[in-house]
Amino acid sequence: MSLAIFSNAYSDELITATELNRQPGRILDKACERPVTITRNDQSFALLRREDAAYLVKGVTQSKAVFEVLSVAFSLLLGKEIGSEHPYGWLRVFDADDLQDLIKEVSEAFRLTDVSNNAWDLIDAIIHEWHESAIAITSPDLAAAFNDETDEILLTQPSSKNAA
């Protein structure tokens, strides 16, 4: 379910708590199709499928991550200092071109949230992959392994005499 379906979530049908008590099956059938608002006295309650509620919660959580990662990336592009203690301080290892690529990837994935159920997972994967790349860039062991040429042995062409 995309967030677009919830853009009119509260322009739905209002149902009283009494009506819910009298016709629970019919009200639940309506809630399967779209969110329903149940009213009791001066209170309102949203009734929607659990999957839809989980999707909304995931959207809120991921939106915070998107905002934070983009904010840090833009701050770094502007030359601001971001401390290593910041949750996205690992972005400091990337140069301006890399940061612009990250911003583009995350922004494009975020635009998919209106049309794709997998957009939040895609955003999570993009941020995770960039974080893993930052770890690899800063790893002295990986740098040493990439720069180590002393154990390299050149292979020789096999001779045709030994093949028989």
MOKAFEN-V403021 format. One record per run of one state. SS is the DSSP state (H for helix, E for strand, C for the rest). FROM is the first residue (numbers start at 0). LEN is the number of residues. If there is no record, write none. Layout:
[[SS/FROM/LEN] [SS/FROM/LEN]]
This chain:
[[C/0/2] [H/2/4] [C/6/7] [E/13/3] [H/16/6] [C/22/1] [H/23/10] [C/33/2] [E/35/5] [C/40/2] [E/42/5] [C/47/2] [H/49/28] [C/77/11] [H/88/5] [C/93/2] [H/95/19] [C/114/4] [H/118/20] [C/138/1] [H/139/8] [C/147/17]]
